[in-house]
Amino acid sequence: MREYSGSVFLADCPARLAIEIIADKWAVVVLFALSREPCRHGELVDLIGGISRKVLTQTLRRLQGYGLVDRHAEAGKVEYVLTDLGRTLVKPIAVLTEWAHEHGATVVEFQESTTDRVHPASPSRPATAV
């Protein structure tokens, strides 16, 4: 595995851009959906549970701005397709998806086991005396 210097902590580090892209759950889901085949906007809405048309439009525009997705209009139909650069993210996204399948249940179990622990005070949860 490649070793990285502390530059990932610098504001202008290219690795931070990659992290910014994949940290957006909708971006990752849209990229993965488009890895299967080009899709129309409505097809993506139907395929991706829970995404609104507005959020999908914003996500597609952002991905276009990164050069990861192209918008193709032919005969009155618009399709979205991954660019060559966008396809380079399919494998890392697949690895993260595989990790989630393997370890997701463990994360959920941990979250459920900690619900009874004392949490820091927040505006909606007053502090409790110990």
GIQUIUR-V688353 format. One record per residue. N is the residue number from 1. RES is the residue in one small letter. SS is DSSP state (H for helix, E for strand, L for the rest). PHI is phi in whole degrees, 0 to 359 (NA if undefined). NEAR is the number of other ideal C-beta (glycine too) atoms within 12 Angstrom. Layout:
{{N & RES & SS & PHI & NEAR} {N & RES & SS & PHI & NEAR}}
This chain:
{{1 & m & L & NA & 3} {2 & r & L & 287 & 6} {3 & e & L & 265 & 7} {4 & y & L & 245 & 15} {5 & s & L & 283 & 10} {6 & g & H & 292 & 9} {7 & s & H & 298 & 13} {8 & v & H & 298 & 17} {9 & f & H & 273 & 12} {10 & l & L & 279 & 13} {11 & a & L & 299 & 11} {12 & d & L & 260 & 10} {13 & c & L & 287 & 16} {14 & p & H & 302 & 14} {15 & a & H & 297 & 19} {16 & r & H & 292 & 17} {17 & l & H & 295 & 20} {18 & a & H & 300 & 22} {19 & i & H & 295 & 18} {20 & e & H & 300 & 17} {21 & i & H & 294 & 30} {22 & i & H & 280 & 27} {23 & a & H & 285 & 13} {24 & d & L & 276 & 25} {25 & k & H & 302 & 20} {26 & w & H & 290 & 29} {27 & a & H & 299 & 34} {28 & v & H & 297 & 32} {29 & v & H & 295 & 29} {30 & v & H & 295 & 42} {31 & l & H & 301 & 41} {32 & f & H & 294 & 33} {33 & a & H & 298 & 35} {34 & l & H & 286 & 38} {35 & s & H & 290 & 28} {36 & r & H & 285 & 20} {37 & e & L & 186 & 15} {38 & p & L & 300 & 24} {39 & c & E & 222 & 29} {40 & r & L & 275 & 24} {41 & h & H & 305 & 31} {42 & g & H & 297 & 17} {43 & e & H & 295 & 20} {44 & l & H & 293 & 34} {45 & v & H & 300 & 25} {46 & d & H & 294 & 15} {47 & l & H & 286 & 22} {48 & i & L & 261 & 28} {49 & g & L & 295 & 12} {50 & g & L & 91 & 12} {51 & i & L & 266 & 26} {52 & s & L & 275 & 15} {53 & r & H & 300 & 15} {54 & k & H & 296 & 13} {55 & v & H & 294 & 22} {56 & l & H & 297 & 32} {57 & t & H & 299 & 23} {58 & q & H & 298 & 19} {59 & t & H & 295 & 33} {60 & l & H & 299 & 38} {61 & r & H & 296 & 20} {62 & r & H & 297 & 21} {63 & l & H & 293 & 35} {64 & q & H & 296 & 26} {65 & g & H & 297 & 18} {66 & y & L & 274 & 26} {67 & g & L & 80 & 18} {68 & l & L & 262 & 36} {69 & v & E & 227 & 37} {70 & d & E & 248 & 23} {71 & r & E & 252 & 24} {72 & h & E & 247 & 18} {73 & a & E & 244 & 14} {74 & e & E & 220 & 11} {75 & a & L & 50 & 7} {76 & g & L & 77 & 7} {77 & k & E & 249 & 15} {78 & v & E & 249 & 22} {79 & e & E & 236 & 23} {80 & y & E & 248 & 36} {81 & v & E & 219 & 30} {82 & l & E & 290 & 32} {83 & t & L & 278 & 24} {84 & d & H & 302 & 13} {85 & l & H & 296 & 19} {86 & g & H & 299 & 31} {87 & r & H & 295 & 22} {88 & t & H & 290 & 19} {89 & l & H & 271 & 32} {90 & v & H & 298 & 25} {91 & k & H & 295 & 15} {92 & p & H & 299 & 21} {93 & i & H & 294 & 30} {94 & a & H & 297 & 19} {95 & v & H & 296 & 16} {96 & l & H & 296 & 23} {97 & t & H & 295 & 23} {98 & e & H & 297 & 14} {99 & w & H & 301 & 14} {100 & a & H & 298 & 19} {101 & h & H & 295 & 13} {102 & e & H & 285 & 12} {103 & h & H & 240 & 14} {104 & g & H & 302 & 15} {105 & a & H & 298 & 12} {106 & t & H & 295 & 14} {107 & v & H & 297 & 15} {108 & v & H & 298 & 13} {109 & e & H & 301 & 12} {110 & f & H & 296 & 13} {111 & q & H & 301 & 13} {112 & e & H & 293 & 12} {113 & s & H & 286 & 11} {114 & t & L & 261 & 12} {115 & t & L & 294 & 11} {116 & d & L & 269 & 9} {117 & r & L & 287 & 11} {118 & v & L & 288 & 13} {119 & h & L & 254 & 13} {120 & p & L & 300 & 11} {121 & a & L & 296 & 12} {122 & s & E & 221 & 9} {123 & p & L & 304 & 7} {124 & s & L & 267 & 8} {125 & r & E & 227 & 10} {126 & p & L & 291 & 11} {127 & a & L & 292 & 12} {128 & t & L & 253 & 12} {129 & a & L & 284 & 6} {130 & v & L & 255 & 5}}
